Amino acid sequence: MRNSHKLIFASIAVMLFAMKPDVAAFLPQWLKLAVAGLLLVLGFYTMWKERQW
């Protein structure tokens, strides 16, 4: 599995865990979703960079 796919799966996992209110309740909801979105964008960027080679 490529690194880009790992980042995309990690972002999906973070998004799913962010929807549960009891996980990391000390962090605001928008911050957890922002981290997941950042991971998703980073995963798509690395997938694009891997296809450049």
C-alpha positions in Angstrom: 0.0 0.0 0.0 1.3 3.4 -0.9 1.8 6.2 1.5 -0.9 8.3 -0.1 -3.4 5.5 0.5 -2.4 5.3 4.1 -2.9 9.0 4.5 -6.3 8.9 2.9 -7.4 5.9 5.1 -6.0 7.8 8.2 -8.1 10.8 7.3 -11.2 8.7 7.0 -10.5 7.1 10.4 -10.0 10.5 12.0 -13.3 11.7 10.4 -15.2 8.7 11.8 -13.6 9.1 15.3 -14.3 12.9 15.2 -18.0 12.2 14.9 -18.1 10.4 18.2 -18.6 12.9 20.9 -16.9 10.9 23.6 -13.5 10.6 21.8 -11.1 13.5 22.6 -13.9 15.6 24.1 -11.5 18.3 25.1 -10.9 19.2 21.4 -13.5 21.2 19.5 -15.4 19.4 16.7 -14.1 21.8 14.0 -10.5 21.1 15.0 -10.9 17.4 14.6 -12.6 17.7 11.2 -9.9 20.2 10.1 -7.2 17.7 11.0 -9.0 15.1 9.0 -9.4 17.4 6.0 -5.8 18.3 6.1 -4.8 14.6 6.1 -7.2 14.0 3.2 -5.6 16.9 1.2 -2.1 15.7 2.0 -3.0 12.2 0.9 -4.4 13.4 -2.4 -1.3 15.6 -2.9 1.1 12.6 -2.3 -1.0 10.5 -4.6 -0.5 13.2 -7.3 3.2 13.4 -6.6 3.6 9.6 -6.8 2.0 9.6 -10.2 4.4 12.3 -11.4 7.3 9.8 -11.2 
